[in-house]
Amino acid sequence: MTFDGITTKAVIDEIKDKLIGGKINKINQINKDTIIFRIYNKKNTHSLFISTNPSHARIHLTENKYDNPQVPPDFCMLLRKHLQGGSIIDIKQVSMDRTIIIKVSSYDEMGYPTNNKVAIELMGRHSNLILMNDNNIVYDSIRRVSFEMSSIRQILPNSKYEIFTDEKENILKEYKEIDELNIGDLTNISKIFYKNYTGFSPIMGIEIAYNANLEPDRTYGSLNNDEKNRLNSSFNNIVNMIRNKEYSPTIYIQGEKYENVYSFNLNHLPYKRKEYPTISKALDSYYKTKLKSDQLGQGVDRLNNIINNRLKSESKKFSSMIKQYEETKNIDEYKNEADLLSGNIYKIKKGDKEVIVKDYYTGEEKNIKLDPRISPWDNVEKKYKKASKLKKTKKFLDKSLPILNKNIDYLNQIKHSLTEISNMDEFYEIEDELENVGL
């Protein structure tokens, strides 16, 4: 998923009309990364979903239902204290970046009117949600940032909030054309845009090159004047679509898998497309399906790890038992040697390492190894005990090996079943089965 500055603008353009002037009726924090504001405006109630999860940070309206913890986290209580019951008076995107500022008018504990702000930063592992007063003094944040974590910018209670800034061009204002930029001849043309224009991501650079009928890995220095003009024209077409809010929210699907979602129709992606009336509906649908798929994948990986560990243990045990079983084939040999030693005990003295006797079963001479440290009769007893022990071992293995082999077959069948499940109901069924059998 590419939640870049362009998608951020599409979301803000949508929610400003629906939320500004609205009253914040309820605030819930459904997990350590996610806040939902319930906002009533123009006879409609909207749910604003904000996630600062490093893997899928985002903001959009949602129609999905979420469970709330029985005890609200401290940060949620702080948000309620300063924002609940207040009215949204402004929502703005900083430049074309992934930072959003929501301004809320409410009343303090003494009943005096006051303004507060929420800054939402959707920047991968740096994503955050910061509550501050109108003078940008931080009350607290969903993720505190200390000096040890960042020497550039701290986000702590009572610190001054400072917005991330960059030196890139802002296409919403007067901006430099491509040929006015200082672009190295060896720069890939798809990289020009996210390196020089705020809000652009690599996927949009590829799209601009594709629409100009150019390979995205071409270097800028390899382009002739006509190709440069095509690239610049393709770029300006995208800029005009963004400025004019000509969005076409689309989910890109390969087979049954949701591969991507974006605020525009991306011509270069070779996937099936599903268009939506708003970017929020597209994002809501994408993440509902995608995260379930991710949850399924993570669950399958977890069960596979359990099964693989058990298979490794059972297979090791099986190999050991097979070796023992091979040794039990010598039961008759040990008993035969004990009988022969018993019948020829007069030929043996302590200290002998071996004795040659006539095998009255075959009529042939037989060389029997002895333990020189023990007496002749102890050698006889040792052979009988070994035969008896192997006999007990064989009885145990005759019973245990088929069971162990059956267990290994069962684990392999479950492992195969995990490759074929397609939804969480099937996953839970297998998980319950493994729990019932003690795995």
C-alpha positions in Angstrom: 0.0 0.0 0.0 1.3 3.5 -0.9 -0.1 6.0 1.6 1.8 9.0 0.2 1.2 12.7 0.3 -1.1 12.4 -2.8 -3.4 9.9 -1.1 -3.2 12.0 2.1 -4.5 15.0 0.1 -7.3 12.9 -1.4 -8.4 11.9 2.1 -8.2 15.5 3.5 -10.2 16.8 0.5 -12.9 14.3 1.3 -13.1 14.6 5.0 -12.9 18.4 5.2 -16.4 18.7 3.7 -17.8 16.1 6.0 -16.1 16.9 9.3 -15.5 20.6 9.6 -18.1 22.1 11.9 -18.9 18.6 13.3 -18.9 17.8 17.0 -16.7 15.1 18.5 -19.1 12.9 20.4 -16.8 10.0 21.3 -13.2 9.0 21.2 -11.9 5.4 21.4 -8.4 3.9 21.3 -8.9 0.4 20.0 -5.2 -0.6 20.4 -1.9 1.0 21.1 -1.7 2.5 17.6 -5.3 3.3 16.6 -7.7 6.1 17.5 -11.3 6.5 16.3 -13.2 9.8 16.5 -17.0 9.7 16.3 -18.1 13.0 14.8 -21.6 14.2 14.3 -22.1 16.8 11.5 -25.0 17.8 9.2 -27.3 15.0 10.6 -24.7 12.3 10.0 -22.3 10.5 12.3 -18.8 9.8 10.8 -16.1 7.6 12.2 -12.6 8.9 11.6 -10.0 6.1 11.7 -6.4 7.1 12.5 -3.7 4.4 12.6 -0.1 5.1 13.5 1.0 1.5 13.0 4.4 1.6 11.3 3.3 -1.0 8.8 0.0 0.5 7.7 -0.3 4.1 9.1 -3.3 5.9 7.6 -6.3 8.1 8.1 -9.8 7.8 6.5 -13.4 7.5 7.3 -14.5 4.0 8.2 -17.8 2.0 8.3 -16.2 -1.0 9.9 -17.0 -1.9 13.5 -14.2 -2.3 16.1 -14.1 -3.6 19.6 -13.0 -1.2 22.3 -11.0 -2.2 25.4 -13.0 -2.3 28.6 -10.5 0.2 30.2 -9.5 3.1 28.0 -5.7 3.8 27.8 -4.4 6.9 29.5 -3.8 8.6 26.2 -7.4 8.0 25.1 -8.6 9.6 28.4 -6.4 12.6 27.7 -7.9 13.0 24.2 -11.4 12.8 25.7 -10.5 15.4 28.3 -9.3 18.0 25.7 -11.3 17.1 22.6 -14.6 15.3 23.4 -17.6 17.5 23.0 -15.5 20.0 20.9 -16.1 21.1 17.4 -13.7 20.6 14.5 -12.9 24.1 13.1 -10.1 23.2 10.6 -8.4 20.2 9.0 -5.3 20.9 6.9 -2.5 18.9 5.2 0.9 20.4 5.8 2.3 21.2 2.3 1.7 18.0 0.3 3.2 15.9 3.0 1.8 13.1 5.2 1.2 15.4 8.2 -2.4 16.5 9.0 -3.4 19.1 11.6 -6.9 19.0 13.1 -8.0 22.0 15.1 -10.7 21.6 17.7 -12.7 24.3 19.6 -13.9 23.2 23.0 -14.1 24.4 26.6 -11.6 23.9 29.4 -12.4 22.6 32.9 -13.3 26.1 34.1 -15.8 26.5 31.2 -13.7 28.9 29.2 -13.4 28.5 25.4 -10.1 27.0 24.2 -8.6 25.6 21.0 -6.5 22.5 20.8 -4.8 20.6 17.9 -4.1 17.1 16.9 -1.1 16.5 14.6 -1.2 13.2 12.7 2.1 12.1 11.1 1.8 9.1 8.8 5.5 8.4 8.1 6.2 4.7 8.6 8.1 3.9 11.8 8.0 7.7 12.7 4.2 7.7 12.6 2.6 9.5 15.5 -0.5 11.3 16.8 0.2 14.3 19.0 -2.2 16.3 21.1 -1.2 19.9 21.8 -2.7 23.3 22.7 -3.2 26.2 20.2 0.4 27.4 20.9 1.8 24.0 19.8 2.8 22.9 23.4 2.5 19.1 23.5 0.1 17.6 26.1 1.2 14.1 25.1 1.4 11.7 22.1 0.5 8.2 21.3 4.2 7.5 20.9 6.7 9.6 22.9 10.0 10.4 21.2 12.9 11.0 23.6 16.3 12.5 22.9 17.7 8.9 23.0 15.3 7.9 20.3 15.9 11.0 18.1 18.5 13.8 18.4 16.6 15.7 15.7 13.1 16.2 17.3 11.6 15.2 20.6 7.9 14.7 21.2 7.3 14.8 25.0 4.8 16.4 27.3 5.4 20.2 27.5 7.8 20.2 24.6 7.2 22.5 21.6 5.8 20.7 18.6 7.7 21.3 15.4 6.5 20.1 12.0 8.6 18.0 9.7 9.9 20.1 6.8 11.8 19.3 3.6 13.3 21.3 0.8 11.2 19.7 -1.9 8.9 21.5 -4.4 5.2 21.9 -3.4 3.0 21.4 -6.5 0.1 23.2 -4.8 2.1 26.4 -5.1 4.4 27.7 -7.8 6.9 25.0 -8.5 9.9 24.2 -10.6 9.4 22.3 -13.9 11.5 19.2 -14.4 14.0 21.0 -16.6 14.5 23.6 -13.9 15.6 21.0 -11.4 19.2 20.1 -10.8 18.9 16.5 -12.0 22.0 14.3 -12.6 22.2 12.6 -16.0 22.4 9.2 -14.3 19.2 9.7 -12.3 16.4 7.2 -13.1 13.5 9.2 -14.4 11.1 7.4 -12.0 13.1 8.7 -9.0 13.0 12.4 -10.1 9.5 13.0 -8.6 9.7 11.6 -5.1 13.2 13.1 -4.7 12.1 16.6 -5.8 8.4 17.0 -5.1 6.7 16.7 -1.7 4.0 14.0 -1.5 5.2 11.9 -4.5 6.1 8.3 -3.9 8.1 5.9 -6.2 4.9 4.3 -7.6 3.8 7.7 -9.0 7.2 8.2 -10.6 6.7 4.9 -12.4 3.2 6.0 -13.5 4.4 9.3 -14.9 7.2 7.5 -16.9 4.7 4.9 -18.1 2.2 7.6 -19.3 5.0 9.3 -21.2 5.7 6.0 -22.9 9.2 5.8 -21.3 10.9 3.0 -19.3 11.0 4.1 -15.7 14.7 2.9 -15.3 15.8 5.2 -18.1 18.3 7.8 -17.0 17.5 11.4 -17.4 20.6 12.0 -19.4 19.6 9.4 -22.0 16.4 11.3 -22.9 16.2 13.5 -26.0 14.2 16.7 -26.1 11.0 15.1 -27.3 11.1 12.5 -24.5 11.8 15.2 -21.9 8.8 17.1 -23.1 6.6 14.0 -22.9 7.8 13.3 -19.4 7.1 16.9 -18.3 3.7 16.8 -20.0 2.9 13.5 -18.2 4.0 15.1 -14.9 1.9 18.2 -15.4 -1.2 16.1 -16.2 -0.9 14.4 -12.8 -0.3 17.8 -11.1 -3.5 19.2 -12.7 -5.5 16.1 -11.6 -4.3 16.5 -8.0 -5.0 20.2 -8.0 -8.5 19.7 -9.5 -9.2 16.8 -7.1 -9.9 14.5 -10.1 -9.4 11.4 -8.0 -10.3 7.8 -9.0 -9.8 5.7 -5.9 -8.9 2.1 -7.0 -8.0 -1.2 -5.4 -5.7 -3.4 -7.5 -6.4 -7.1 -7.3 -4.3 -10.2 -8.4 -6.4 -13.3 -8.2 -8.2 -12.9 -4.9 -5.4 -10.9 -3.3 -5.6 -7.2 -2.8 -2.2 -5.9 -4.0 -2.5 -2.2 -3.7 -4.9 0.8 -3.3 -4.4 4.3 -4.6 -6.2 7.6 -5.1 -5.7 7.5 -8.9 -6.0 4.9 -11.6 -2.5 3.6 -12.1 -2.2 2.5 -15.7 1.1 0.7 -15.3 -0.2 -1.9 -12.8 -1.2 -5.1 -14.5 -4.0 -6.0 -12.1 -7.7 -6.2 -12.0 -9.2 -2.9 -10.8 -12.1 -2.1 -8.4 -13.0 1.5 -8.3 -14.7 3.3 -5.4 -16.6 6.6 -5.0 -14.3 7.9 -2.3 -10.8 7.2 -1.2 -12.1 6.4 2.3 -14.3 3.6 1.0 -11.4 2.3 -1.0 -9.0 2.4 2.0 -11.6 0.9 4.3 -12.3 -2.0 2.0 -8.6 -2.6 1.2 -7.5 -2.8 4.8 -10.4 -4.8 6.0 -9.5 -7.5 3.4 -5.7 -7.0 3.4 -5.4 -7.1 7.2 -7.6 -10.2 7.4 -5.4 -11.8 4.8 -2.3 -10.7 6.7 -3.9 -12.0 9.9 -4.6 -15.3 8.1 -1.0 -15.5 6.8 0.5 -14.7 10.2 -1.8 -17.3 11.8 -0.8 -20.0 9.3 2.9 -19.2 9.8 2.4 -19.6 13.6 0.7 -22.9 13.2 3.3 -24.0 10.7 6.0 -23.2 13.2 4.2 -25.3 15.9 3.8 -28.2 13.5 7.4 -28.0 12.1 8.8 -28.0 15.6 6.7 -31.0 16.6 7.6 -32.7 13.3 11.3 -32.1 13.9 10.9 -33.6 17.4 8.8 -36.6 16.3 11.1 -37.3 13.3 14.1 -37.3 15.6 12.4 -39.6 18.0 11.3 -41.9 15.1 14.9 -42.1 13.8 16.2 -43.0 17.2 13.5 -45.7 17.6 14.3 -47.2 14.2 18.0 -47.6 15.3 16.8 -49.2 18.5 14.5 -51.5 16.5 17.4 -52.5 14.3 19.3 -53.6 17.4 16.4 -55.7 18.6 17.0 -58.0 15.7 20.0 -59.3 17.7 17.8 -60.7 20.5 18.2 -64.3 19.4 21.9 -63.7 18.8 22.5 -62.6 22.4 20.4 -65.4 23.9 22.2 -68.0 21.7 25.6 -66.6 22.8 24.5 -66.8 26.4 23.4 -70.4 26.0 26.7 -71.4 24.3 28.8 -69.7 27.0 26.7 -71.4 29.7 27.4 -74.8 28.1 31.1 -74.1 27.7 31.8 -72.2 30.9 34.7 -74.5 31.8 36.6 -73.1 28.7 36.5 -69.5 30.0 38.5 -67.7 32.6 38.3 -64.2 33.8 40.4 -61.8 31.7 39.5 -63.6 28.4 38.5 -61.3 25.6 36.9 -64.0 23.5 36.2 -67.7 23.3 35.7 -70.1 20.4 32.9 -72.7 20.9 31.0 -75.1 18.8 27.5 -73.7 17.9 25.2 -76.8 18.5 22.5 -75.0 16.5 24.6 -74.8 13.3 27.4 -77.2 14.0 29.9 -74.5 13.2 32.6 -72.9 15.4 31.6 -69.5 16.8 33.8 -66.7 18.1 32.1 -65.0 21.1 33.4 -61.6 22.4 33.8 -61.4 26.2 34.2 -58.6 28.8 37.6 -59.4 30.4 36.8 -57.3 33.5 34.1 -59.7 34.7 33.8 -63.4 35.6 32.7 -66.0 33.1 29.3 -66.4 34.7 28.8 -62.6 34.8 29.5 -62.7 31.0 26.7 -65.2 30.6 24.4 -63.1 32.8 25.2 -60.0 30.8 24.3 -61.7 27.5 20.9 -62.9 29.0 20.2 -59.5 30.4 20.9 -57.8 27.0 18.6 -60.3 25.3 15.9 -59.6 27.9 16.3 -55.9 27.6 16.1 -56.0 23.8 13.0 -58.1 24.1 11.3 -55.5 26.3 12.5 -52.8 23.9 11.0 -54.6 20.9 7.7 -55.0 22.7 7.6 -51.3 23.5 8.7 -50.3 19.9 6.1 -52.7 18.3 3.5 -50.6 20.1 5.1 -47.1 19.9 6.4 -47.0 16.3 3.0 -47.3 14.6 1.6 -44.6 16.9 4.5 -42.3 16.2 4.3 -42.9 12.5 0.6 -42.2 12.6 1.3 -38.9 14.5 3.9 -37.9 11.8 1.4 -38.6 9.0 -1.2 -36.6 10.9 1.1 -33.6 11.3 2.0 -33.7 7.6 -1.7 -33.8 6.7 -2.4 -30.8 8.8 0.6 -29.0 7.3 -0.8 -29.7 3.8 -4.3 -28.5 5.0 -2.7 -25.2 6.0 -1.6 -24.6 2.4 -5.2 -24.9 1.2 -7.2 -22.7 3.7 -8.6 -19.5 2.3 -10.4 -17.8 5.3 -10.3 -17.4 9.0 -13.1 -19.8 9.7 -11.1 -22.7 8.2 -8.0 -21.4 10.1 -9.9 -21.4 13.4 -11.2 -24.9 12.7 -7.6 -26.2 12.3 -6.4 -24.2 15.3 -9.2 -25.7 17.5 -8.3 -29.2 16.3 -4.6 -28.7 17.2 -5.6 -27.4 20.6 -7.9 -30.4 21.2 -5.0 -32.8 20.5 -2.6 -30.9 22.7 -0.6 -29.0 20.1 
